[in-house]
Amino acid sequence: MDKRFTIFTYGCQMNRYDTETITGYLNQEGYESCDDPARSDLILLNTCSIRDKSEQKVFSQLGRLRKLKRSNPDLKIGVCGCFATREGEGIARKQPDVDLIFGTQNIDKLPELLKGLEGGPTYDVDPLEPEFANLAPIRRNDGLSAYVSIARGCDNFCAFCVVPHTRGPEWSKPSGLIVEEIEAAVGEGFREINLLGQNVNSYGKKVPGELTFGGLLRRLDRIDGLERIRFMTSHPQDCDKDMISAMADCEKVCEHLHLPVQSGSDEVLRRMERGYTVDEYLSKVDLFREQIPDGVLTSDVIIGFPGETDEDFEGTLRVLKKSRYDNIYMFKYSPRPGTKAQSMADQVPEEVKAERFNAVQELQREISGKLHRGLEGGVVEVMVEGPVARKASEDANCGGSGGKLVQISVVSPKFAGRSRGNHRVNFYVEGGNPRPGDVVEVKVLRGALHGLEGISPPGAVVMEEWAT
């Protein structure tokens, strides 16, 4: 019988991709995935180090796993990912039950690390330059959308960010390998690709003769069988005409740009070492709006960076009003070990952070609601994910923002999917049921705060004129 393993994954999409790669290596070494840690021979925690809370979750989980180790002394427990890279053997000193520690740059060495476990605890977090000679084995979860890493590491060293310290300098994966990996994923049935990197749009800039990020998008747009291309995260200083033009020109590239602003104050951006001013950032927003008028813009905002004044914060609110993001990810600043911001003076009190966080949240809810209601009556292209269970109390009426109701057959099945703008869309279907992966047109009947509701095909319902 094969050995069994369980992986707990914390953090971002990049960690999910790393978990899929780790799974591929483990499968090659004769391990099979198991959902029950109590039946596993190896348990791995793929960790995140972006915020302190993420690290505390790891130690809490290790404490719970101690009981399994006591009942099964042969069980091996490992910690990998960003936290493992940063803390190294320090994790084992705090949790002696940990047998294996390896960093984000050491995943390719997993087969030999597993062999090393035969002689006792094994730790390896030494940074390595990626070889990129061949594709790593990868075992993706079933689904329609696949993650594909196009680069490792980051060269920006923003004052608040631990990523360059845990994932190392930036290395671009050769475009030929990226094409090969995506073609393989499409062959497995995936219809959509999410390109990943700490800074995807700086792709290829350190490699003579390599494609630019815009050039990469144009190359991937020609892959047969691929339906959609998404990517994140983009850095404003590398958002240029080549990239935006590629988004506008390529049929398969979705009209959604995630462009983190972090702050609306030039002084805060300078201390963050972000490399752009507010006006420079807004010029990139204008470029996107000009070339992709119906595009969807999202962002990241850090609340309470050291030294942030009331005036600085008001600048952030002005940027939100100007940019009109469809959605934002908000974070209260959290000091991270090894970053420049950790030792900065004028740390903002927690109660001030909380007050500002609530103000941003309230403003963004207002903006998102208006944008989504503005889509009512229009048609969006949706990739179907699957059916949605109808609630017993759910009636057959779907209302617009003006309050008028549109009658829908009580027997109409309900499905869910994603628009090209990355909106969650729940919709009723008249006629034949779509299959997961199908692309359908949906008429938006209601724009809610966190998604859209509608019906497909758009002509299935004769809609009354919306009330004003």
C-alpha positions, 0 to 999 in steps of 0.5 A, a space after each residue: 500500500 502507498 504511504 499516505 499524506 495530508 497537506 494543510 495550506 495557508 495563505 495565498 494562491 501561490 501557496 496553493 500552487 506550491 501545494 499542487 507541486 508538492 503533491 506531484 512530487 509526493 505522488 512520484 515518491 509513492 505517497 497518496 493524498 489522504 483527507 484524514 490526518 489520523 491515517 496519514 504517514 506524513 503531514 505537511 503544513 504549507 505556511 504563509 508569513 504575510 501576517 502574524 496571525 497566519 504564523 500563529 495558526 501554524 503553531 496552533 495546528 502543530 500543537 493539535 498534531 502532537 497528539 497524533 504523533 504520540 499515538 503514532 511515533 512513525 508519523 512524520 510532520 513537516 513545515 514548508 512555505 514562507 514561514 518555514 523559510 523565515 524561521 528555519 530550525 527555530 520552528 523545531 526548537 519550539 515544536 520538537 515534534 517537527 521532523 521536516 522543514 524546507 523552504 519555498 525555494 527547496 521544493 524541487 529537493 523534496 525527493 531527497 529530503 524524504 530520503 533524508 528523513 530515514 536518518 532523522 529530522 531533516 531541515 533545508 531552507 538554504 536559498 537556491 536559484 531555480 533551474 527551470 530545466 523541466 516542468 515540475 510534477 504537479 497534481 492539480 485539484 479537479 476544476 476548471 481554473 488552474 494556477 500557473 506560476 510564471 515567476 518566483 520571488 520579488 526584487 521590490 523590497 517594499 518596506 512592509 513586505 516579507 516576500 523578498 525575504 522568504 521567496 528570494 529574488 525574482 526569477 522568470 520561468 522560461 516562456 516555453 515552459 509556461 506554454 508547455 505547462 498550460 497546454 498540459 493543463 488544458 489537456 487535463 480539462 482546465 478551461 481557465 488559467 490564472 498566471 501567478 507571481 509576486 509581480 507578474 508584469 515585471 516578467 522577463 525584464 531580467 532575461 535578455 531575449 525573453 518575452 515581455 509580460 504583454 508579449 507573454 499574454 499574446 503568446 498564451 492567447 494563441 493556445 488552442 482549447 484555452 478559454 480564459 486568462 487571468 493574472 495577479 498580482 501586478 505592480 503599478 510601476 510595471 503597468 505599461 502600455 504594452 501590458 494594457 494593450 495586450 489585455 485589450 487586444 487578446 480575446 482570452 485575457 479577461 478584462 480584470 486588472 488587480 492593481 494594488 495602490 496600498 495608500 493614497 498618500 505620496 509620503 506614505 508611498 515613499 516610506 513604503 518604497 513603492 516606486 510611484 506617486 499617487 498621480 503616476 498610479 492614477 495615470 495607469 488607472 486612466 490608461 486602463 479605463 481608456 483602452 478597456 472601458 468596461 474593465 473591472 479594477 480591484 486593488 489592495 489597501 494597507 490601513 495604518 502604515 507607520 506615520 500615516 496621518 489623518 491627511 494621508 488617510 484622506 488621500 486614500 479615500 480620495 483615491 478610492 473615490 477616483 479609481 472606483 474599484 469593484 472590490 478591494 482587499 483591506 489590511 491593517 498594517 502588521 509589522 513583519 520581522 525583517 522588514 524596514 517598516 518594523 522598526 519605523 517610528 510613529 506606529 499607528 495605534 490599533 484603535 486608529 487603524 480600526 476606525 480608519 478600516 471601518 471608514 474604508 470599508 463603508 466607502 468601498 461597500 457604497 462604491 461596489 454596490 453602485 457599480 454592481 447595480 449599474 450592471 443590471 439590465 446588461 449581459 455578462 459572459 459567464 463560465 459555468 462552475 456548477 448547479 446551486 441548491 435552491 433554498 426552500 424559502 426561495 421564491 421565483 422572483 428576482 428584483 432589480 434595484 428599482 424594486 420591480 420583480 421579474 417572474 421566473 419559472 419555479 422549476 428553473 434550475 440555478 447555477 453559479 459561475 464567474 464573469 470575465 470581470 471576476 464577478 460571482 454570478 448566480 443565475 437561473 436557466 431556462 431550457 437545457 442545463 449548462 455543464 461546468 466549463 460551458 460559457 453562457 450569456 447571462 442577463 443581470 437582473 440584480 447587482 448585489 454587494 458581493 455578486 450578480 444574479 441573472 438568467 440565461 439565456 438573456 431572452 428567456 425573460 421579457 423584462 419590465 423597464 426598470 423603475 427609476 
